[in-house]
Amino acid sequence: MGEIPEFTTRPELAGTFGMVASTHWLASASGMAVLERGGNAFDAAVAAALVLQVTEPHLNGPGGEVPVIAHHAGRGETFVLCGQGTAPAAATPEAFRDLGLDLVPGSGLLAACVPGAFGAWMLLLREYGTLRLREVMGYAIGYAARGYPLVPAISWSIASVAELFRDHWPSSAEVYLPGGSVPPPGSLFANPALAATYQRILEQAEAAGGDRDEQIEAARRVFYEGFVAETIAGYVTSTHAMDVTGRPHRGLLCYADISAWRPRLEEPLTFEAGGLTVGKTRPWGQGPVFLQQLALLEGFDLAALGPGSADYIHAVTECAKLAFADREAWYGDPEFTDVPVKALLSAGYAGARRRLVGAEASGELRPGSPDGRSPRSATRCLMPWSW
C-alpha cells in the first residue's frame, strides 16, 4: 500500500494560469473570473475585495478601511496604498471629556472614522488595473442583489447582537434580521440596500464620461463627495445610537471629514533580515511592529534555539511584546504626529530593548524611549468592534 495522503482544509494550490485566494469562495471565484476575462491581478483583487464586503459583513464592509502592500512585476515596483481613513476633526480629547468619556467607545457612532476602503480600491483599480469599473463591480452588485448562502459564522454573529439591533439599531435590524429573525446558516441572504448603493455609484460614474480612468475617479467622488457621503454624514450627526458605554451618542464624523479625505500611494517601510527585504506600511498602521520584531530577533540564534522549542517561543513572544508596547506609545499618522521610525528600527535601539528579554515572561507594557524621548500613555478603545 502506498502512503495515505495528508488532507487539509488549507491545501497548497498551484496553477499555470493564475491564482486567487481569499477568505470566501465567492470572492475567490469572482477574482478568478476577472483573470479569465483578461484582467490583471489588481483587477482581480478589487473585484474580490468588493465581494468580500458583501459576503463577509461580520468581518468587513464599505465602512471600513484597508492597507495594501503590493508588487507590480512589470514595473518592478513595490508600493503601499493607504486606505486608512482619518478620525473626525471634531474627535478631540476635549470633545470626549465634555461627554464624560475618558475612552473612545469601540462601538456606536463615536468610533466612526472616514471609510477608506472604497477609495483605496478605486485608486488601486485606476492606477494598476486594466478593466473598466462595471467589469469589476458587477460581481459584488450581483451577490448583494440576488443573495448568497450564509456561512455559519455570519448567523452566529448576527445572533450575538440581535437584541441590540432590535432595541437600538433598527436600520441594522432591517438588513440583518429579515422578517425579525436571525437568518440560519446556508440560507440565501441578500442586501438590496448595498446593491442599490453600488449600482447607483456605477451609473453615476458611467454618466460622467466614457474614459475608464474618468469613470473610476467619478466613482470615488460619488462616494466621498456625493450621495454616499451625504447620507453617512446626515445619519451620523443626527442619530443618537447606543454604544458600549450604555448610553446613546451622536457621532462626530461630518461631510467635511469625508469629502476632504484621499487615499494615497507611498513607498513601503523596509527592513533587511535574513537576506530578504521586508516591506510594511508606515506607522499609520501597525506594519512597523513586524519590522521591530525582526530587529529585536537579530540578536538571537533562533536556529540554535530550535523552532517550536520553549526557548524559541519565549524569545519570539517577548520581542513581540516589546514591539507592540512601542506601537501603543509611538505609532500614529505621520501627517499629524512625529513618529521616530528611524530610531525605532535602529540597531542601537533594538540592542537596548533586547536586553529586557529575560528568563521569565513579562506581564508589563514596556514601551521604550527612542532618541531619549519619554513614551506617551497608550490610547485605548472600550471595544474594538462594531457593525
TIPA-5102 format. One record per residue (C-alpha): residue in three letters; x, y, z. Coordinates in steps of 0.25 Angstrom, whole numbers, plus 2048, in hexadecimal, padded with zeros to 3 digits. Layout:
% residues N
+-----+-----+-----+-----+
!  aa !   X !   Y !   Z !
+-----+-----+-----+-----+
! ALA !   X !   Y !   Z !
...
+-----+-----+-----+-----+
***
This chain:
% residues 387
+-----+-----+-----+-----+
!  aa !   X !   Y !   Z !
+-----+-----+-----+-----+
! MET ! 800 ! 800 ! 800 !
! GLY ! 805 ! 80E ! 7FD !
! GLU ! 805 ! 819 ! 807 !
! ILE ! 7F8 ! 81F ! 80B !
! PRO ! 7F7 ! 82E ! 806 !
! GLU ! 7F6 ! 839 ! 810 !
! PHE ! 7E9 ! 840 ! 80F !
! THR ! 7E8 ! 84F ! 814 !
! THR ! 7DE ! 85A ! 813 !
! ARG ! 7E9 ! 863 ! 80E !
! PRO ! 7F0 ! 85B ! 803 !
! GLU ! 7FB ! 861 ! 7FB !
! LEU ! 7F6 ! 866 ! 7EE !
! ALA ! 7FD ! 866 ! 7E1 !
! GLY ! 7F9 ! 86B ! 7D3 !
! THR ! 7FF ! 86F ! 7C6 !
! PHE ! 7F5 ! 87A ! 7C2 !
! GLY ! 7F2 ! 882 ! 7CF !
! MET ! 7EF ! 880 ! 7DE !
! VAL ! 7E5 ! 887 ! 7E7 !
! ALA ! 7E4 ! 885 ! 7F6 !
! SER ! 7DA ! 88C ! 800 !
! THR ! 7D2 ! 889 ! 80C !
! HIS ! 7C6 ! 886 ! 804 !
! TRP ! 7C4 ! 87C ! 7F8 !
! LEU ! 7BB ! 886 ! 7F0 !
! ALA ! 7C5 ! 891 ! 7F1 !
! SER ! 7D0 ! 888 ! 7ED !
! ALA ! 7C7 ! 883 ! 7E1 !
! SER ! 7C4 ! 891 ! 7DD !
! GLY ! 7D3 ! 895 ! 7DD !
! MET ! 7D6 ! 889 ! 7D5 !
! ALA ! 7CB ! 88C ! 7CB !
! VAL ! 7D1 ! 89A ! 7C9 !
! LEU ! 7DE ! 894 ! 7C6 !
! GLU ! 7D8 ! 88A ! 7BC !
! ARG ! 7D1 ! 896 ! 7B5 !
! GLY ! 7DF ! 89D ! 7B3 !
! GLY ! 7E0 ! 8A5 ! 7BF !
! ASN ! 7ED ! 8A6 ! 7C7 !
! ALA ! 7F0 ! 8A3 ! 7D6 !
! PHE ! 7EC ! 8B1 ! 7DA !
! ASP ! 7DE ! 8B0 ! 7D3 !
! ALA ! 7DC ! 8A2 ! 7DA !
! ALA ! 7E0 ! 8A8 ! 7E8 !
! VAL ! 7D6 ! 8B3 ! 7E7 !
! ALA ! 7CB ! 8AA ! 7E2 !
! ALA ! 7CD ! 8A0 ! 7ED !
! ALA ! 7CE ! 8AB ! 7F8 !
! LEU ! 7C1 ! 8B1 ! 7F4 !
! VAL ! 7BA ! 8A3 ! 7F4 !
! LEU ! 7C0 ! 8A1 ! 802 !
! GLN ! 7B9 ! 8AE ! 806 !
! VAL ! 7AC ! 8A7 ! 803 !
! THR ! 7AF ! 898 ! 807 !
! GLU ! 7B6 ! 89B ! 814 !
! PRO ! 7AF ! 8A6 ! 81A !
! HIS ! 7B3 ! 8A1 ! 828 !
! LEU ! 7C1 ! 8A4 ! 824 !
! ASN ! 7C2 ! 8B0 ! 81B !
! GLY ! 7B9 ! 8B9 ! 813 !
! PRO ! 7B9 ! 8C6 ! 80B !
! GLY ! 7BA ! 8CE ! 818 !
! GLY ! 7C8 ! 8C8 ! 81B !
! GLU ! 7D6 ! 8CB ! 817 !
! VAL ! 7E1 ! 8C3 ! 810 !
! PRO ! 7F0 ! 8C3 ! 80F !
! VAL ! 7F6 ! 8BD ! 803 !
! ILE ! 805 ! 8B9 ! 801 !
! ALA ! 807 ! 8B4 ! 7F2 !
! HIS ! 811 ! 8B2 ! 7E8 !
! HIS ! 810 ! 8B5 ! 7D9 !
! ALA ! 819 ! 8AB ! 7D2 !
! GLY ! 818 ! 8B2 ! 7C5 !
! ARG ! 81C ! 8BF ! 7CA !
! GLY ! 826 ! 8B9 ! 7D5 !
! GLU ! 81E ! 8C2 ! 7DF !
! THR ! 81B ! 8BE ! 7ED !
! PHE ! 811 ! 8C8 ! 7F3 !
! VAL ! 807 ! 8CB ! 7FF !
! LEU ! 7F9 ! 8D0 ! 7FE !
! CYS ! 7F4 ! 8D7 ! 80A !
! GLY ! 7E5 ! 8D5 ! 80B !
! GLN ! 7E5 ! 8D9 ! 81A !
! GLY ! 7DA ! 8E3 ! 81C !
! THR ! 7DD ! 8EF ! 826 !
! ALA ! 7D5 ! 8F1 ! 833 !
! PRO ! 7CB ! 8FD ! 832 !
! ALA ! 7D1 ! 90B ! 834 !
! ALA ! 7C8 ! 90D ! 840 !
! ALA ! 7CD ! 900 ! 847 !
! THR ! 7D5 ! 907 ! 851 !
! PRO ! 7D9 ! 903 ! 85F !
! GLU ! 7D0 ! 90F ! 864 !
! ALA ! 7C4 ! 90A ! 85C !
! PHE ! 7C5 ! 8FD ! 863 !
! ARG ! 7C7 ! 903 ! 870 !
! ASP ! 7BB ! 90C ! 86E !
! LEU ! 7B3 ! 8FF ! 86C !
! GLY ! 7B8 ! 8FA ! 879 !
! LEU ! 7C1 ! 8EF ! 872 !
! ASP ! 7D0 ! 8EC ! 874 !
! LEU ! 7D0 ! 8E1 ! 86A !
! VAL ! 7CB ! 8E1 ! 85B !
! PRO ! 7BF ! 8D7 ! 85B !
! GLY ! 7C3 ! 8CC ! 851 !
! SER ! 7B4 ! 8CA ! 84C !
! GLY ! 7AA ! 8D4 ! 848 !
! LEU ! 7AB ! 8E1 ! 841 !
! LEU ! 7B6 ! 8E8 ! 849 !
! ALA ! 7C0 ! 8DE ! 844 !
! ALA ! 7BD ! 8E1 ! 835 !
! CYS ! 7C9 ! 8E5 ! 82C !
! VAL ! 7C9 ! 8E9 ! 81E !
! PRO ! 7C6 ! 8DC ! 816 !
! GLY ! 7D3 ! 8DA ! 80E !
! ALA ! 7D1 ! 8CC ! 807 !
! PHE ! 7C9 ! 8D1 ! 7FB !
! GLY ! 7D2 ! 8DC ! 7F7 !
! ALA ! 7DE ! 8D3 ! 7F9 !
! TRP ! 7D9 ! 8C8 ! 7F0 !
! MET ! 7D5 ! 8D3 ! 7E5 !
! LEU ! 7E3 ! 8D9 ! 7E6 !
! LEU ! 7E9 ! 8CB ! 7E4 !
! LEU ! 7E0 ! 8C8 ! 7D9 !
! ARG ! 7E3 ! 8D5 ! 7D1 !
! GLU ! 7F2 ! 8D5 ! 7D3 !
! TYR ! 7F5 ! 8C6 ! 7D2 !
! GLY ! 7E9 ! 8BF ! 7CC !
! THR ! 7E5 ! 8BD ! 7BD !
! LEU ! 7D6 ! 8BB ! 7BD !
! ARG ! 7CA ! 8C4 ! 7BE !
! LEU ! 7C2 ! 8C7 ! 7CA !
! ARG ! 7B6 ! 8BF ! 7C6 !
! GLU ! 7BE ! 8B3 ! 7C3 !
! VAL ! 7C4 ! 8B3 ! 7D1 !
! MET ! 7B8 ! 8B8 ! 7DA !
! GLY ! 7AE ! 8AF ! 7D3 !
! TYR ! 7B1 ! 8A3 ! 7DC !
! ALA ! 7AE ! 8AA ! 7E9 !
! ILE ! 7A2 ! 8B0 ! 7E4 !
! GLY ! 79C ! 8A3 ! 7DF !
! TYR ! 79F ! 89C ! 7EC !
! ALA ! 799 ! 8A7 ! 7F4 !
! ALA ! 78C ! 8A8 ! 7EC !
! ARG ! 78A ! 899 ! 7E9 !
! GLY ! 790 ! 893 ! 7F6 !
! TYR ! 79A ! 889 ! 7FB !
! PRO ! 79A ! 87E ! 805 !
! LEU ! 79D ! 882 ! 813 !
! VAL ! 7A9 ! 87B ! 819 !
! PRO ! 7A6 ! 877 ! 828 !
! ALA ! 7AF ! 882 ! 82E !
! ILE ! 7A7 ! 88D ! 828 !
! SER ! 79A ! 887 ! 82E !
! TRP ! 7A1 ! 885 ! 83B !
! SER ! 7A6 ! 894 ! 83B !
! ILE ! 798 ! 899 ! 838 !
! ALA ! 792 ! 891 ! 843 !
! SER ! 79C ! 897 ! 84D !
! VAL ! 797 ! 8A5 ! 84A !
! ALA ! 789 ! 8A2 ! 846 !
! GLU ! 783 ! 8A8 ! 853 !
! LEU ! 78C ! 8B5 ! 851 !
! PHE ! 787 ! 8B6 ! 843 !
! ARG ! 778 ! 8B5 ! 847 !
! ASP ! 779 ! 8BE ! 853 !
! HIS ! 783 ! 8C9 ! 84E !
! TRP ! 787 ! 8C7 ! 83F !
! PRO ! 77A ! 8C6 ! 837 !
! SER ! 781 ! 8C8 ! 82A !
! SER ! 78B ! 8BD ! 82D !
! ALA ! 77F ! 8B4 ! 831 !
! GLU ! 778 ! 8B7 ! 824 !
! VAL ! 784 ! 8B2 ! 81C !
! TYR ! 789 ! 8A6 ! 824 !
! LEU ! 77C ! 8A1 ! 82B !
! PRO ! 773 ! 89F ! 81F !
! GLY ! 765 ! 89C ! 824 !
! GLY ! 76A ! 89F ! 832 !
! SER ! 772 ! 892 ! 833 !
! VAL ! 781 ! 88E ! 832 !
! PRO ! 783 ! 888 ! 825 !
! PRO ! 788 ! 87A ! 826 !
! PRO ! 795 ! 875 ! 821 !
! GLY ! 794 ! 871 ! 812 !
! SER ! 788 ! 87A ! 80F !
! LEU ! 789 ! 883 ! 803 !
! PHE ! 78B ! 891 ! 809 !
! ALA ! 78B ! 89E ! 800 !
! ASN ! 78E ! 8AC ! 804 !
! PRO ! 785 ! 8B5 ! 7FA !
! ALA ! 789 ! 8C2 ! 800 !
! LEU ! 798 ! 8BF ! 7FE !
! ALA ! 795 ! 8BA ! 7EF !
! ALA ! 78D ! 8C7 ! 7EC !
! THR ! 799 ! 8CF ! 7F2 !
! TYR ! 7A3 ! 8C9 ! 7EA !
! GLN ! 79A ! 8C9 ! 7DD !
! ARG ! 798 ! 8D8 ! 7DF !
! ILE ! 7A6 ! 8DB ! 7E1 !
! LEU ! 7A9 ! 8D3 ! 7D4 !
! GLU ! 79E ! 8DA ! 7CC !
! GLN ! 7A3 ! 8E8 ! 7D0 !
! ALA ! 7B1 ! 8E5 ! 7CD !
! GLU ! 7AE ! 8E0 ! 7BF !
! ALA ! 7A5 ! 8EC ! 7BD !
! ALA ! 7B2 ! 8F5 ! 7C0 !
! GLY ! 7B8 ! 8F1 ! 7B3 !
! GLY ! 7BE ! 8E5 ! 7AA !
! ASP ! 7CC ! 8E5 ! 7AF !
! ARG ! 7D0 ! 8D9 ! 7B8 !
! ASP ! 7D8 ! 8E2 ! 7C2 !
! GLU ! 7CE ! 8ED ! 7C2 !
! GLN ! 7C3 ! 8E3 ! 7C6 !
! ILE ! 7CB ! 8DD ! 7D1 !
! GLU ! 7CF ! 8EB ! 7D7 !
! ALA ! 7C0 ! 8EF ! 7D5 !
! ALA ! 7BC ! 8E3 ! 7DE !
! ARG ! 7C5 ! 8E7 ! 7E9 !
! ARG ! 7BF ! 8F5 ! 7E8 !
! VAL ! 7B1 ! 8F0 ! 7E9 !
! PHE ! 7B5 ! 8E8 ! 7F5 !
! TYR ! 7BD ! 8F3 ! 7FC !
! GLU ! 7B6 ! 900 ! 7F7 !
! GLY ! 7A9 ! 8FB ! 7F2 !
! PHE ! 79D ! 8F4 ! 7F8 !
! VAL ! 7A4 ! 8E9 ! 800 !
! ALA ! 7AC ! 8F4 ! 808 !
! GLU ! 7A0 ! 8FC ! 80A !
! THR ! 798 ! 8F0 ! 80F !
! ILE ! 7A3 ! 8EB ! 818 !
! ALA ! 7A5 ! 8F9 ! 81E !
! GLY ! 796 ! 8FC ! 81F !
! TYR ! 794 ! 8EF ! 827 !
! VAL ! 7A0 ! 8F0 ! 830 !
! THR ! 79D ! 8FF ! 834 !
! SER ! 78E ! 8FD ! 836 !
! THR ! 78D ! 8F0 ! 83D !
! HIS ! 78F ! 8EC ! 84B !
! ALA ! 793 ! 8DE ! 84B !
! MET ! 796 ! 8D4 ! 857 !
! ASP ! 7A5 ! 8D1 ! 859 !
! VAL ! 7AD ! 8C9 ! 863 !
! THR ! 7AC ! 8D4 ! 86D !
! GLY ! 79E ! 8D0 ! 86F !
! ARG ! 799 ! 8DE ! 86A !
! PRO ! 795 ! 8E3 ! 85C !
! HIS ! 79E ! 8ED ! 856 !
! ARG ! 79F ! 8F4 ! 848 !
! GLY ! 7AB ! 8F3 ! 840 !
! LEU ! 7B6 ! 8FD ! 83D !
! LEU ! 7B8 ! 8F9 ! 82F !
! CYS ! 7B3 ! 904 ! 825 !
! TYR ! 7B3 ! 907 ! 816 !
! ALA ! 7BF ! 90F ! 816 !
! ASP ! 7C7 ! 904 ! 81C !
! ILE ! 7C3 ! 8FA ! 811 !
! SER ! 7C4 ! 903 ! 805 !
! ALA ! 7D2 ! 908 ! 809 !
! TRP ! 7D8 ! 8FA ! 80A !
! ARG ! 7E0 ! 8F4 ! 7FF !
! PRO ! 7E7 ! 8E6 ! 7FF !
! ARG ! 7F6 ! 8E7 ! 7FC !
! LEU ! 801 ! 8DF ! 7F5 !
! GLU ! 80F ! 8DE ! 7FC !
! GLU ! 81B ! 8D6 ! 7FD !
! PRO ! 81B ! 8CB ! 808 !
! LEU ! 823 ! 8CC ! 814 !
! THR ! 82E ! 8C1 ! 813 !
! PHE ! 838 ! 8B9 ! 81B !
! GLU ! 843 ! 8AF ! 817 !
! ALA ! 842 ! 8A2 ! 81E !
! GLY ! 847 ! 894 ! 81B !
! GLY ! 84B ! 899 ! 80D !
! LEU ! 83D ! 89E ! 80A !
! THR ! 837 ! 8AC ! 809 !
! VAL ! 82B ! 8AC ! 811 !
! GLY ! 821 ! 8B7 ! 80D !
! LYS ! 816 ! 8BC ! 816 !
! THR ! 80D ! 8C8 ! 818 !
! ARG ! 811 ! 8D5 ! 81F !
! PRO ! 80D ! 8D7 ! 82D !
! TRP ! 7FF ! 8DC ! 829 !
! GLY ! 7FD ! 8CD ! 82A !
! GLN ! 804 ! 8C2 ! 833 !
! GLY ! 80D ! 8BD ! 828 !
! PRO ! 81A ! 8C2 ! 82E !
! VAL ! 817 ! 8B9 ! 83A !
! PHE ! 81B ! 8AD ! 832 !
! LEU ! 828 ! 8B5 ! 82E !
! GLN ! 82B ! 8B8 ! 83C !
! GLN ! 829 ! 8A9 ! 840 !
! LEU ! 833 ! 8A5 ! 835 !
! ALA ! 83D ! 8B0 ! 83A !
! LEU ! 83C ! 8AA ! 848 !
! LEU ! 83D ! 89C ! 844 !
! GLU ! 84A ! 89E ! 83C !
! GLY ! 851 ! 89D ! 84A !
! PHE ! 84C ! 88F ! 84C !
! ASP ! 851 ! 882 ! 845 !
! LEU ! 843 ! 87D ! 842 !
! ALA ! 849 ! 871 ! 83B !
! ALA ! 851 ! 86C ! 847 !
! LEU ! 844 ! 86E ! 850 !
! GLY ! 83D ! 865 ! 847 !
! PRO ! 830 ! 869 ! 840 !
! GLY ! 824 ! 865 ! 849 !
! SER ! 82C ! 864 ! 856 !
! ALA ! 828 ! 86B ! 862 !
! ASP ! 834 ! 874 ! 862 !
! TYR ! 831 ! 877 ! 853 !
! ILE ! 823 ! 87B ! 856 !
! HIS ! 827 ! 883 ! 862 !
! ALA ! 831 ! 88B ! 85A !
! VAL ! 827 ! 88E ! 84F !
! THR ! 81C ! 891 ! 859 !
! GLU ! 824 ! 89A ! 862 !
! CYS ! 829 ! 8A2 ! 856 !
! ALA ! 81B ! 8A3 ! 850 !
! LYS ! 816 ! 8A9 ! 85E !
! LEU ! 821 ! 8B4 ! 85D !
! ALA ! 81E ! 8B7 ! 84F !
! PHE ! 80F ! 8B8 ! 852 !
! ALA ! 812 ! 8C1 ! 85E !
! ASP ! 819 ! 8CB ! 855 !
! ARG ! 80D ! 8CB ! 84C !
! GLU ! 804 ! 8CF ! 857 !
! ALA ! 80D ! 8DA ! 85B !
! TRP ! 813 ! 8DF ! 84E !
! TYR ! 80B ! 8DC ! 842 !
! GLY ! 801 ! 8E6 ! 83B !
! ASP ! 7FF ! 8EC ! 82D !
! PRO ! 80C ! 8F3 ! 829 !
! GLU ! 804 ! 8FE ! 823 !
! PHE ! 7FF ! 902 ! 831 !
! THR ! 80A ! 8FD ! 83B !
! ASP ! 819 ! 8FB ! 83B !
! VAL ! 81B ! 8ED ! 83B !
! PRO ! 82A ! 8E9 ! 83E !
! VAL ! 82A ! 8DE ! 834 !
! LYS ! 839 ! 8DE ! 831 !
! ALA ! 83D ! 8DD ! 83F !
! LEU ! 833 ! 8D2 ! 842 !
! LEU ! 839 ! 8CA ! 837 !
! SER ! 847 ! 8CD ! 83A !
! ALA ! 851 ! 8C2 ! 83F !
! GLY ! 855 ! 8CA ! 84B !
! TYR ! 847 ! 8CB ! 850 !
! ALA ! 844 ! 8BD ! 84D !
! GLY ! 850 ! 8B9 ! 855 !
! ALA ! 84C ! 8C1 ! 861 !
! ARG ! 83E ! 8BB ! 860 !
! ARG ! 842 ! 8AD ! 85E !
! ARG ! 849 ! 8AD ! 86C !
! LEU ! 83B ! 8AE ! 872 !
! VAL ! 839 ! 8A0 ! 86E !
! GLY ! 83B ! 897 ! 87A !
! ALA ! 839 ! 889 ! 87E !
! GLU ! 82B ! 88B ! 883 !
! ALA ! 81F ! 890 ! 87B !
! SER ! 81C ! 89F ! 87D !
! GLY ! 80D ! 8A3 ! 880 !
! GLU ! 810 ! 8B2 ! 87F !
! LEU ! 80E ! 8BC ! 873 !
! ARG ! 81C ! 8C1 ! 872 !
! PRO ! 81E ! 8CC ! 867 !
! GLY ! 82C ! 8D1 ! 864 !
! SER ! 832 ! 8DF ! 863 !
! PRO ! 837 ! 8E1 ! 855 !
! ASP ! 841 ! 8ED ! 853 !
! GLY ! 83F ! 8EF ! 862 !
! ARG ! 830 ! 8F3 ! 861 !
! SER ! 827 ! 8EF ! 86C !
! PRO ! 81C ! 8E5 ! 868 !
! ARG ! 80E ! 8EA ! 867 !
! SER ! 802 ! 8E3 ! 86E !
! ALA ! 7FB ! 8D9 ! 865 !
! THR ! 7ED ! 8DD ! 860 !
! ARG ! 7E2 ! 8D2 ! 861 !
! CYS ! 7D4 ! 8CF ! 85C !
! LEU ! 7C9 ! 8C9 ! 864 !
! MET ! 7C6 ! 8BF ! 85A !
! PRO ! 7CD ! 8BE ! 84C !
! TRP ! 7C2 ! 8B8 ! 844 !
! SER ! 7B5 ! 8BD ! 83F !
! TRP ! 7AB ! 8BA ! 834 !
+-----+-----+-----+-----+
***
